[in-house]
Amino acid sequence: MQDFKKLKIWTQSKELTISIYKVTKTFPREEIFGLTSQIRRASISIAGNIAEGSGRFTPKDFSNFVTIAIGSLSEVECYLIISQDLQYIDNDQFKLLDEQIDHLKRMLISFKSKLNT
């Protein structure tokens, strides 16, 4: 078991979630139960799965939760692309979030690889 609060992947995922919440505050009201809710829940799921996995007793179990976190990260990426296409976020916002996602995805894949060895 590890303290998830000390993991860089958890810190980065928490920062991404905060960024997502800030950006989605400007989404149209009619999206509150649609895209806004979906993207927020997917982003929270990343940090949540890292935290839950860190509480497991085997690296294999932790690795499975990291896999789920990677899936949630891809979901966030998809929703951001749609948000940009709908012009809910501008190109600069998208670029910053996309860079955060890219960085976190590389970190998660590397972390999962270390767990599996």
MDAnalysis code that builds the backbone (N, CA, C; Angstrom):
import MDAnalysis as mda
import numpy as np

u = mda.Universe.empty(351, n_residues=117, atom_resindex=np.repeat(np.arange(117), 3), trajectory=True)
u.add_TopologyAttr("name", ["N", "CA", "C"] * 117)
u.add_TopologyAttr("resid", np.arange(1, 118))
u.add_TopologyAttr("resname", ["MET", "GLN", "ASP", "PHE", "LYS", "LYS", "LEU", "LYS", "ILE", "TRP", "THR", "GLN", "SER", "LYS", "GLU", "LEU", "THR", "ILE", "SER", "ILE", "TYR", "LYS", "VAL", "THR", "LYS", "THR", "PHE", "PRO", "ARG", "GLU", "GLU", "ILE", "PHE", "GLY", "LEU", "THR", "SER", "GLN", "ILE", "ARG", "ARG", "ALA", "SER", "ILE", "SER", "ILE", "ALA", "GLY", "ASN", "ILE", "ALA", "GLU", "GLY", "SER", "GLY", "ARG", "PHE", "THR", "PRO", "LYS", "ASP", "PHE", "SER", "ASN", "PHE", "VAL", "THR", "ILE", "ALA", "ILE", "GLY", "SER", "LEU", "SER", "GLU", "VAL", "GLU", "CYS", "TYR", "LEU", "ILE", "ILE", "SER", "GLN", "ASP", "LEU", "GLN", "TYR", "ILE", "ASP", "ASN", "ASP", "GLN", "PHE", "LYS", "LEU", "LEU", "ASP", "GLU", "GLN", "ILE", "ASP", "HIS", "LEU", "LYS", "ARG", "MET", "LEU", "ILE", "SER", "PHE", "LYS", "SER", "LYS", "LEU", "ASN", "THR"])
u.atoms.positions = np.array([
    [0.830, -1.186, 0.000],
    [0.000, 0.000, 0.000],
    [0.876, 1.252, 0.000],
    [0.432, 2.238, -0.764],
    [1.161, 3.498, -0.851],
    [0.237, 4.646, -0.449],
    [0.826, 5.728, -0.013],
    [0.050, 6.933, 0.277],
    [-0.155, 7.672, -1.046],
    [-1.372, 7.620, -1.562],
    [-1.638, 8.197, -2.880],
    [-1.320, 9.688, -2.937],
    [-1.411, 10.383, -1.813],
    [-1.160, 11.830, -1.809],
    [0.297, 12.165, -2.124],
    [1.179, 11.181, -1.997],
    [2.599, 11.390, -2.289],
    [2.957, 11.027, -3.730],
    [2.005, 10.500, -4.470],
    [2.266, 10.085, -5.847],
    [2.107, 11.259, -6.811],
    [3.097, 11.456, -7.669],
    [3.033, 12.539, -8.652],
    [1.860, 12.346, -9.607],
    [1.551, 11.089, -9.929],
    [0.433, 10.848, -10.851],
    [-0.892, 11.290, -10.232],
    [-1.015, 11.141, -8.907],
    [-2.242, 11.582, -8.251],
    [-2.295, 13.113, -8.217],
    [-1.181, 13.746, -7.878],
    [-1.127, 15.206, -7.833],
    [-1.461, 15.798, -9.198],
    [-0.885, 15.232, -10.247],
    [-1.149, 15.736, -11.599],
    [-2.608, 15.519, -11.999],
    [-3.172, 14.378, -11.613],
    [-4.571, 14.112, -11.963],
    [-5.505, 15.052, -11.201],
    [-5.164, 15.365, -9.966],
    [-5.954, 16.316, -9.177],
    [-5.888, 17.705, -9.828],
    [-4.717, 18.113, -10.278],
    [-4.568, 19.410, -10.940],
    [-5.367, 19.467, -12.244],
    [-5.379, 18.356, -12.977],
    [-6.183, 18.310, -14.202],
    [-7.664, 18.472, -13.862],
    [-8.115, 17.810, -12.815],
    [-9.519, 17.907, -12.409],
    [-9.880, 19.350, -12.056],
    [-9.011, 20.013, -11.341],
    [-9.257, 21.415, -10.988],
    [-9.338, 22.265, -12.253],
    [-8.444, 22.027, -13.199],
    [-8.479, 22.756, -14.475],
    [-9.791, 22.495, -15.215],
    [-10.229, 21.252, -15.218],
    [-11.480, 20.885, -15.895],
    [-12.664, 21.609, -15.245],
    [-12.696, 21.619, -13.929],
    [-13.788, 22.308, -13.231],
    [-13.810, 23.787, -13.574],
    [-12.646, 24.415, -13.622],
    [-12.584, 25.842, -13.943],
    [-13.076, 26.109, -15.369],
    [-12.638, 25.289, -16.299],
    [-13.022, 25.491, -17.699],
    [-14.514, 25.234, -17.904],
    [-15.046, 24.212, -17.255],
    [-16.453, 23.863, -17.487],
    [-17.434, 24.818, -16.796],
    [-16.932, 25.698, -15.933],
    [-17.801, 26.714, -15.333],
    [-18.403, 27.625, -16.401],
    [-17.709, 27.739, -17.522],
    [-18.169, 28.635, -18.586],
    [-19.035, 27.921, -19.628],
    [-19.245, 26.617, -19.474],
    [-20.071, 25.878, -20.437],
    [-21.525, 26.363, -20.324],
    [-22.286, 26.226, -21.393],
    [-23.696, 26.644, -21.348],
    [-24.481, 25.891, -20.264],
    [-25.475, 26.556, -19.693],
    [-26.312, 25.957, -18.638],
    [-26.953, 24.652, -19.096],
    [-27.339, 24.595, -20.372],
    [-28.023, 23.384, -20.851],
    [-27.111, 22.155, -20.851],
    [-25.807, 22.371, -20.658],
    [-24.858, 21.252, -20.613],
    [-24.583, 20.755, -19.190],
    [-25.235, 21.348, -18.182],
    [-24.929, 21.002, -16.796],
    [-25.126, 19.504, -16.519],
    [-26.135, 18.892, -17.128],
    [-26.367, 17.463, -16.922],
    [-25.839, 16.631, -18.089],
    [-25.211, 17.289, -19.034],
    [-24.660, 16.602, -20.193],
    [-23.146, 16.605, -20.170],
    [-22.573, 17.353, -21.070],
    [-21.127, 17.359, -21.245],
    [-20.380, 17.827, -19.995],
    [-20.892, 18.842, -19.313],
    [-20.221, 19.340, -18.105],
    [-20.114, 18.238, -17.065],
    [-21.213, 17.567, -16.810],
    [-21.231, 16.489, -15.824],
    [-20.314, 15.338, -16.241],
    [-20.382, 14.952, -17.494],
    [-19.583, 13.822, -17.984],
    [-18.078, 14.072, -17.860],
    [-17.655, 15.240, -18.298],
    [-16.218, 15.525, -18.288],
    [-15.708, 15.674, -16.855],
    [-16.525, 16.247, -15.984],
    [-16.118, 16.373, -14.588],
    [-16.014, 15.005, -13.920],
    [-16.994, 14.160, -14.134],
    [-16.966, 12.825, -13.511],
    [-15.795, 11.994, -14.030],
    [-15.515, 12.100, -15.320],
    [-14.383, 11.348, -15.883],
    [-13.060, 11.843, -15.298],
    [-12.935, 13.156, -15.111],
    [-11.678, 13.674, -14.568],
    [-11.499, 13.272, -13.108],
    [-12.579, 13.298, -12.342],
    [-12.508, 12.869, -10.938],
    [-12.155, 11.390, -10.849],
    [-12.634, 10.626, -11.800],
    [-12.377, 9.184, -11.816],
    [-10.886, 8.857, -11.928],
    [-10.138, 9.703, -12.595],
    [-8.701, 9.459, -12.752],
    [-8.032, 9.460, -11.381],
    [-8.198, 10.541, -10.634],
    [-7.593, 10.641, -9.304],
    [-8.167, 9.583, -8.362],
    [-9.469, 9.337, -8.466],
    [-10.112, 8.356, -7.602],
    [-9.589, 6.952, -7.804],
    [-9.357, 6.577, -9.044],
    [-8.830, 5.235, -9.310],
    [-7.384, 5.087, -8.862],
    [-6.617, 6.144, -8.967],
    [-5.238, 6.096, -8.462],
    [-5.270, 5.918, -6.947],
    [-6.127, 6.676, -6.285],
    [-6.239, 6.570, -4.824],
    [-6.700, 5.176, -4.416],
    [-7.729, 4.678, -5.076],
    [-8.235, 3.348, -4.730],
    [-7.202, 2.265, -4.999],
    [-6.530, 2.349, -6.125],
    [-5.508, 1.357, -6.459],
    [-4.351, 1.363, -5.481],
    [-4.006, 2.543, -4.984],
    [-2.884, 2.623, -4.044],
    [-3.204, 1.920, -2.729],
    [-4.473, 1.742, -2.449],
    [-4.883, 1.066, -1.231],
    [-4.966, -0.442, -1.370],
    [-4.679, -0.950, -2.536],
    [-4.688, -2.400, -2.763],
    [-3.353, -2.982, -2.324],
    [-3.343, -4.282, -2.137],
    [-2.168, -4.908, -1.549],
    [-1.170, -5.471, -2.551],
    [-1.543, -5.541, -3.810],
    [-0.600, -6.082, -4.780],
    [-0.386, -5.095, -5.919],
    [0.806, -5.092, -6.491],
    [1.059, -4.227, -7.653],
    [0.111, -4.537, -8.820],
    [-0.260, -5.811, -8.975],
    [-1.164, -6.190, -10.063],
    [-2.522, -5.505, -9.889],
    [-3.029, -5.502, -8.650],
    [-4.298, -4.823, -8.395],
    [-4.180, -3.323, -8.662],
    [-3.105, -2.735, -8.192],
    [-2.877, -1.307, -8.417],
    [-2.801, -1.018, -9.910],
    [-2.115, -1.880, -10.645],
    [-1.972, -1.718, -12.088],
    [-3.332, -1.699, -12.786],
    [-4.248, -2.539, -12.324],
    [-5.588, -2.561, -12.925],
    [-6.305, -1.224, -12.735],
    [-6.143, -0.616, -11.568],
    [-6.771, 0.676, -11.330],
    [-6.100, 1.781, -12.141],
    [-4.813, 1.672, -12.367],
    [-4.119, 2.640, -13.224],
    [-4.636, 2.511, -14.660],
    [-4.909, 1.290, -15.087],
    [-5.484, 1.067, -16.420],
    [-6.837, 1.768, -16.543],
    [-7.644, 1.662, -15.509],
    [-8.945, 2.335, -15.513],
    [-8.761, 3.848, -15.550],
    [-7.778, 4.353, -14.806],
    [-7.486, 5.793, -14.809],
    [-7.078, 6.260, -16.203],
    [-6.293, 5.454, -16.906],
    [-5.890, 5.799, -18.280],
    [-7.123, 5.862, -19.181],
    [-8.046, 4.930, -18.997],
    [-9.295, 4.956, -19.766],
    [-10.100, 6.216, -19.494],
    [-10.189, 6.601, -18.230],
    [-10.909, 7.826, -17.871],
    [-10.223, 9.055, -18.457],
    [-8.907, 9.037, -18.494],
    [-8.155, 10.143, -19.086],
    [-8.463, 10.262, -20.581],
    [-8.562, 9.135, -21.256],
    [-8.925, 9.151, -22.678],
    [-10.341, 9.686, -22.869],
    [-11.216, 9.349, -21.930],
    [-12.586, 9.858, -21.966],
    [-12.588, 11.387, -21.840],
    [-11.802, 11.918, -20.910],
    [-11.681, 13.371, -20.745],
    [-11.172, 14.005, -22.038],
    [-10.177, 13.384, -22.625],
    [-9.611, 13.901, -23.877],
    [-10.682, 13.973, -24.964],
    [-11.488, 12.939, -25.080],
    [-12.579, 12.902, -26.058],
    [-13.563, 14.042, -25.816],
    [-13.973, 14.226, -24.564],
    [-14.932, 15.276, -24.230],
    [-14.366, 16.664, -24.492],
    [-13.069, 16.827, -24.292],
    [-12.456, 18.132, -24.582],
    [-12.449, 18.435, -26.076],
    [-12.204, 17.414, -26.877],
    [-12.240, 17.598, -28.336],
    [-13.642, 18.030, -28.762],
    [-14.652, 17.362, -28.211],
    [-16.038, 17.714, -28.523],
    [-16.341, 19.135, -28.038],
    [-15.858, 19.466, -26.847],
    [-16.065, 20.816, -26.302],
    [-15.450, 21.879, -27.192],
    [-14.288, 21.582, -27.723],
    [-13.639, 22.525, -28.632],
    [-14.442, 22.637, -29.932],
    [-14.889, 21.498, -30.447],
    [-15.682, 21.515, -31.679],
    [-16.977, 22.317, -31.510],
    [-17.555, 22.259, -30.310],
    [-18.773, 23.008, -30.019],
    [-18.487, 24.456, -29.632],
    [-17.216, 24.812, -29.619],
    [-16.739, 26.151, -29.272],
    [-17.079, 26.543, -27.834],
    [-17.078, 25.541, -26.942],
    [-17.248, 25.808, -25.517],
    [-15.908, 26.206, -24.890],
    [-14.818, 25.770, -25.521],
    [-13.483, 26.189, -25.090],
    [-12.720, 26.677, -26.313],
    [-11.845, 27.628, -26.090],
    [-11.078, 28.155, -27.215],
    [-9.806, 27.334, -27.431],
    [-9.106, 27.642, -28.484],
    [-7.907, 26.878, -28.854],
    [-6.821, 26.936, -27.791],
    [-6.661, 28.082, -27.146],
    [-5.629, 28.217, -26.109],
    [-5.953, 27.344, -24.899],
    [-7.203, 27.374, -24.457],
    [-7.613, 26.521, -23.338],
    [-7.420, 25.050, -23.694],
    [-7.843, 24.708, -24.905],
    [-7.712, 23.320, -25.340],
    [-6.252, 22.879, -25.348],
    [-5.394, 23.740, -25.869],
    [-3.980, 23.398, -25.961],
    [-3.383, 23.150, -24.573],
    [-3.692, 24.002, -23.613],
    [-3.176, 23.837, -22.253],
    [-3.668, 22.533, -21.620],
    [-4.955, 22.256, -21.771],
    [-5.513, 21.024, -21.211],
    [-4.969, 19.797, -21.926],
    [-4.814, 19.903, -23.234],
    [-4.279, 18.785, -24.011],
    [-2.844, 18.463, -23.592],
    [-2.064, 19.485, -23.287],
    [-0.698, 19.274, -22.806],
    [-0.698, 18.593, -21.443],
    [-1.615, 19.010, -20.560],
    [-1.740, 18.355, -19.254],
    [-2.099, 16.886, -19.423],
    [-3.027, 16.614, -20.313],
    [-3.465, 15.243, -20.556],
    [-2.320, 14.410, -21.110],
    [-1.630, 14.946, -22.076],
    [-0.495, 14.237, -22.685],
    [0.560, 13.876, -21.635],
    [0.894, 14.842, -20.812],
    [1.903, 14.633, -19.772],
    [1.436, 13.570, -18.777],
    [0.197, 13.679, -18.333],
    [-0.340, 12.716, -17.374],
    [-0.432, 11.324, -17.984],
    [-0.807, 11.238, -19.238],
    [-0.916, 9.930, -19.897],
    [0.447, 9.229, -19.933],
    [1.492, 9.980, -20.270],
    [2.843, 9.397, -20.277],
    [3.246, 8.942, -18.877],
    [2.914, 9.756, -17.869],
    [3.243, 9.397, -16.489],
    [2.513, 8.123, -16.058],
    [1.243, 8.028, -16.386],
    [0.460, 6.856, -15.996],
    [0.965, 5.585, -16.680],
    [1.276, 5.697, -17.944],
    [1.785, 4.532, -18.679],
    [3.120, 4.078, -18.106],
    [3.982, 5.022, -17.800],
    [5.272, 4.698, -17.195],
    [5.087, 4.063, -15.814],
    [4.196, 4.627, -15.018],
    [3.931, 4.093, -13.683],
    [3.374, 2.674, -13.773],
    [2.453, 2.449, -14.685],
    [1.871, 1.115, -14.872],
    [2.936, 0.121, -15.283],
    [3.837, 0.544, -16.151],
    [4.930, -0.318, -16.585],
    [5.822, -0.733, -15.401],
    [6.088, 0.214, -14.526],
    [6.910, -0.094, -13.337],
    [6.184, -1.034, -12.398],
    [4.888, -0.889, -12.282],
    [4.111, -1.786, -11.423],
    [4.128, -3.214, -11.944],
    [4.186, -3.332, -13.269],
    [4.118, -4.656, -13.891],
    [5.460, -5.376, -13.949],
    [6.536, -4.727, -13.515],
    [7.841, -5.400, -13.568],
    [8.264, -5.895, -12.196],
])
